[in-house]
Amino acid sequence: MRFSIIAACLALAGGNLAFAPPIAAQFATTASTAAFELAPLPYSTDALEPVIDAQTMAIHHGKHHQAYVDNLNRAINSDAALADLSIEQLLARVETLPNSIRNNAGGHWNHTLFWQIMASPGSGGQPSQDLAHAIDAQFGSLEEFKAAFKSAGLAQFGSGWAWLIVKPDGTLAITTTANQDNPLMAGAKQPGTPILGNDVWEHAYYLRYQNRRGDYLDAWWQVVNWAEVSRRFAVAREQVG
């Protein structure tokens, strides 16, 4: 059922929702229409200034993300067999579904995570001890991880995402996906559970950074909500045992 993702997301948020509204609202559905809904941002549109400007946030959330939700609902409502599937279930079977569902379900899931793992500059804390140890073990240090993540984001040709994921064996990995794909999707080149993701579509940064994607990737760390990323890491590790 669709509401399976709600329970998972609430667990990821833990008991402290200081950085976000109830995540259940992020993937809310209505029984009569089986429609996904766009929740408000967990902060004001200017909260990420000067890293991400208010105009970009308003357009990105209110126009781009809203379009993914609207288009996903249209695609699902045209096929009764999909009416009761959660986002997770849709992503798990995208290889057998129309591209309209792949693109828009991915867009909704990806952006929902994106808003949740950001916070006002300087308020996001640091990685938890467990996450810091895992980063050090896999990448050498937090700074080396950031450098590798930036390299991945720069290497993603055209539109897409850069991710930090927990792999099925419990270790961390950096990966990228094109368009609105993500590592939860069937057929992903590196499957895993995303705990951090950066949108490298130009609409995410162009008003402020123009073609300087590297500058955007560097500045973005100032608004990463490490408390939320750490919670997601803990839950993902529990799920893989």
N, C-alpha and C positions, 0 to 999 in steps of 0.2 A: 504494500500500500504506500501511497505517497507520503504518509505521515511518518514512515520509517526514517526519513532523512531529518525530520524535525527532532526526533529523540536523539539522533546522532549529533546533530549540530548543538543541541542544548548541552550534551555531555562535553563537547569540545569547548564550549564557553565556560564550563565549570560553574561554580557558584558565584563568581564575580563577573558581573556584566557591566563594569564601569566603563568599558570601552565600546559597548554596543548595546542596542536594544535587544529584546528577546529574539533569538534567531529563528524561532518558530515563525515569526512574521515574515522573515526573509523568503521563505518558500511556501507562504500561505496559499491554501486552496479553498475553494468554496464547493460544497458538496453538489449544489445544483448545476454548476457549470463545469466542475472539475478544472477550474482555471487557476493557474499560478498568478500571483500578484507581486508587484514591486513594492517592497517596504521602503520607508524613508531611510535616508542615510543615517548612520549612527552618530553623526556630528553635523555641524553646519557646513555649508558649501565652502566657507572661507577658513575652516578649521585647519586645513593643511597648508595654508599660506606660510611662507613664500614658496614652499617646495612645489605644490600644485595649486594653481590659481583657482579662485572661486568660479570664474566663468567656465573653465575646463570641467570642474566638478559638476556644475549644474547641467552642462550639455551632456557630459559622459553618463551621468546617472539618469537624468530626466529624459534624455532623448535616446541615447544609444542603448542603455540597459532596458529602458521601457520598451523599445522596439523589439528587443529579444524576447521579452515576456509576451508582448502582444502577438508576435509571429509564432511563438511556441504554442500559445493557446489556440490560435487558428489551426495550426498543423495538427494538434492533438484532437481538437473537436471535430476534425474531418475523418477521424478513425476511431470508432467506438472501442476497438480492442486496446487502445492506448489510454483509455480514460482513467484507469485506476493505477497507472504506473507512477512510481516516484521518479524524481530526477535521477537518482542512482540507477534505477532499473532502466531508464531510457538510455543513460550513458553506457551501461553495460551491454546494450544490444544495438548500438548505433550502426554497426556494420550491416544490419538487416533493415534499417529504417531509412526513410528519405533524408536527403541532405538538409531539408528544411528543419527537421527535428534535430539532427546532429548539430547544426550550426547554432540554432537558437536555444536548445537545452544547454549546450556548452556555454554559450554566451551568458545565460542566466546564472548557471552554477559558478562560472569563473568570476564574474563580476561580484556576486554575493560574497565570495571569499575575499576578493580584492578589497572591498570596503571594510570588511571585518578585521583585516590584518594591518590596517593603518590607524594612526592616531595623530593628534596634534604634535608638531615638532617638539622633541624633548620629553614627551609624556609616555612613550612606549616602553620604557625600561630597557632591560638587557635580557639576553637568553637565560632561561633557567639553568641551574647547575647541570642538570641531566642533558639538556639540549646543548649547552656549551661543551660538555665532554664529548658528545656525539659529533659535534662540528669539528672539534680538535682532532678526534680520532680519524675522521674521514678526510678532512681538508688541511689539517695542520694547525690552523688558527682561525679565528673569526675574520681577520683581515684577509687571509688567503681564501676563505670561503667567499667573501664579498668580491674579491678580484675574479674568482672563477665564475661567479654568478654574473658579473658584469660582462665577462667575455662571452658567456652563453647568450646573454641578451643582445649583445652587439652582433653575434654571429647568426641570429635568427633573421633570415632574409624575409623582408616584407613584414606582413602582419603576423602576430602570434604572441606567445607568452613564454616567460622564463619561470621555472618552478624549482622549489626545494621540496623533495618528496621523501616519504618513508617507504622504502621498498618492501616487498613481501617478506624479506629476511630480517627486517627491522633496522637495516642500515640506511643512511642518508644518501641521496644522490641529487645532482642538478640535472635537469633535462629541459628541453624546450618543445613546444608544440606549435603548429601552424594554425592560423585563423582562430577559431574558438574551440579547438580540440583541447583535451586535457588528459593527464595520465590515468584517470579513472576509466577512460573509454576503452571498449573492446578494440584490440589491435594496436594499442599505444606502443610506441617503440621502446619506452621504458615505463612499464606499469608501476603504479604506486599510489600512495595517498598524499595529495598535495597538502603541505602545511604552510607554505608561503608561495605567493605567485605575483609576478609583476607583469602588467599589461604593456607590451611594447608596440601595440598598434599606435599609429601616429596620432589618432584622436586623443590618446591618453596624455600627450605631452606637447603637441605641436604649438599651441598658442604661446606657451612660455619658452620652449626650448627649440622650436623650429626643427631643423634637421639634426640637432645635437643630441642624439639618443644617449650617447655616453654621459653627457652632463646630467641628463635626467636620471639615468641609472645610478650615478654617484650621489645625487641629491636625495634620491628616494629613501635611502637608509635612515634619513632624519625623521621620517614619518612611519617607519615600520613599528608595529605594535608587537614587541617581542613577548609581552605577557600573553597575548592571544596566540601567537605562533607556538609558544612553549606549551600552552594547554593543548593545542592541536597535536603537537608532537607526543605528549604523554598519552593521549587517547589513542593515537595511531599505533604507538608501540604496544599498548595493551591489546589492541585488536589483532595484532600479528603474533602475539604471544612472546 
